[in-house]
C-alpha cells in the first residue's frame, strides 16, 4: 500500500484555514504548502515569481498585458519575448505539475489552488473545506490586518468570489460545496484549536493513520 498521503484544504478568507492547515500539518508530521507553491513553481519553470503571484488563484485570463509595465522579466531571458502568450492557464499547469510532483514524493498538506481537483486520482487523500460565520471572519480580519469592519467585509467578499471563480473554472466541482470535499466544517463552532483537533481525528480515521 502507498504509505504517502495528502490533505487538501479549501477555505474562506478569514476562516483561519491557513492557520488550521499549518497546525494540522505539524500534528501529522507532514510538509505544508500554501504560498510556498509560488516560489516552487517559479523555480521549476524559470519564470519570475511575480508571474505566479499575479495569477495566484485567479481564473484564466491573458496576463501579459498587465505585466508589460512591470519590471519582472523572465529569470533566464532577461526580457519578455514579443511573441509570449503566457496565460493564467499556463501558470496553473506549471503549479499543478509542482503539486503532483510533491504528492508523488511525500506526504503533504496543500491549501487552496484546486489541489483537491489536481490530486483527484491520488489513492490516499482527505479534502477539507473550512468556513466560518461572517461576524467572526470580519473580527479576525480586522485584528489581523488592522482594517475597518466595512473594509474587512469588502475584502472577504472579493476574495471568496475570486477563489470560487478560480476553482470552478479549473475544476469540475464547486468551490465550498459539500459534495466537493470529504469534510466541511465551520471553524467558529470549535475555534481554531478545536477545529484542528477535530479535523486531525477525521483525517487519521479516513486515511487509517492511527490515533
N, C-alpha and C positions, 0 to 999 in steps of 0.2 A: 504493500500500500504506500502511496505517496505521502510522506510524513509532512511535507510542506503545506501550509495553509495560508489563507488570505482573509482579511477582514476589510470590507469597504464601508465607508461611512459617508452618507449624504447628509446635508444639514441646512437648516435655515440660518441666515445671518443672525447672530445674537442668541442662538440656542445653546452655545457652549460646545458645539460639535467638535471643533478642533481640540479644545482642552480635554474633552472626554476621550477623543481619539488618542491624544498623547498619553494620557494616564492609562488607557486600556493597553496600548502598545507596550508600555513599561511593565504592566502587570503580566502580560503574556510573554514578555521577553522577546519581542519582535521589533523590526525596524519600522519607523513611522515616516510617511511621505505625504506632504501637502505642497507647500510652495517649493519644497526641495526638488520636486519634479521639474520645475522650470530650469534650474541650474543643470540638472542631469540631461534634459532634452537639449539644452544649449551645447553641452559638451559632446553629446552623441552626434549632433548634426553639424557642428562647426558654425552655427548661427549665433549671433549675439543674443543674449538672454532677453533683451528688450523686445525682440520679436514675439517671444513666448509670453512675456508679461502683458503686452498689449492685447494678445489674443486669448489670454487666460480665461477660461470658462465663458467664452463668447461664441455665439453661433456663427456659422460661416459667413464671411464677407471678405472682399478683397481688402487687404490692409496695406498694400504697398503705397497707395496714395497718401495715407495718413502718416507713413513712415518716411516719405521722401524729405520732409522738412526736419527730420530728427538726425542727430549726429551719431547713429548707431549702425555702422556698416556691417557687412559680413566679417567675421573674425578673420577668415582666411584670405578673402579677396581685397579687403580694404576699401571696397566701394560696392554699391548696389548695381548689378548689371542692368542695362537699359531694358533688356527683354525679360526681366524677372517677373514671374507670375505667382509669387508666393501668396498663399491664402491661408485663412484660418484652418481650412480642411487639411492642407499640407502639414501645418504645425500640429494639428490634432493627431494626424497619423504618426508623426515623429514621437509625440508624447505617449501615444498608445503603445508604440513599439517598446518604449522605455518601460512602461508599466508591465507589459507582458514579459520582458526580459527579466525584470526584477522578480516577478512572480515565479518564473521558472527557476531562479537561482536560490530563493529563500522564502521563508515565511515573512509577511509584512502586512502593514495596515496602510490603506490609501484613503485620503479624504477628498471627496469630490471627483471632478474630471471624468465623469462617466465610467469610473473604474469598474463598477459592478456590471456594466454592459461590456466593456472591453474584455473583462475576465469571465464572461458568462459561461465559458466552456471549462473553466478550471474545476477540477474534481473536488476540491475542498475549500469552500468559500462561505462566508457569512456576510450578508448585506444588511446594513443597518441604516435607518433614517432617524435623525434627531430633530425633533420640532420643539417648540416652546410657546407658551402663551404670549400674546402680544405685549402685555404690560411688562412682563419680566424681560423680554427681549429689549424693549425700549430702555428699561432701567439699566440693563447690563451695558448696552451701547453708550448710554450717557456717561456712565462711570468709566468705561474703558477708553473712550475717545474724547471725553470732556466736551460733549456737544449738547444742544438743547433737545428736549423730547421730540419736537417737530422735526428737527434735523435727523434724529435717530429714526423716526418713522419713515421719512423720505428715503433715507439710506437703505433701510432693510427692505422696503418695498421695491426699490430699484434693483437691489442685489438679488432678491428672490425671483424677480421677473427675469433677470439676466441668466441666473442659474437654470431656471426652468426652460428657457428658450434654448440654451446651450445643450442641456441634457436631452430634451425632446427632439432636437434637430439631429443629433448623432445616434441616439438610441431608439429602439423600437418600443420602449416602455415609457411610462410617465413619471416625471420627477415628483417625488413626495407622495405618490400614490401607494397605498398599502401593498398592492399586487406586485410592485416592483421590487420589494425588499422582503427579507425574512423576518425582520422585526422593525416596527416603528414605535418610537417612544417619546413622550413629552418630558423633557428634562426639568420642567418647572414642578413636576409632581414629587420627584425624589431628590432634586438638586443635583449638582454636578457629581459629587462623590457617590451618592446613592444610585444615580443613573449608570455611572461607570461600573459599579459593583454588579448591578442588575444585568447590564449588557455582557459583562465578563462571564457571569454564570451562564447566560444564554449561549454565548459563543462556545464555551467549553463543552456544554451539553450537545450543541448541534454538531460540533466538529469532533466530539468524543476525545477531548483533550484531558479529561480528568479534572477533579475539583480539589 
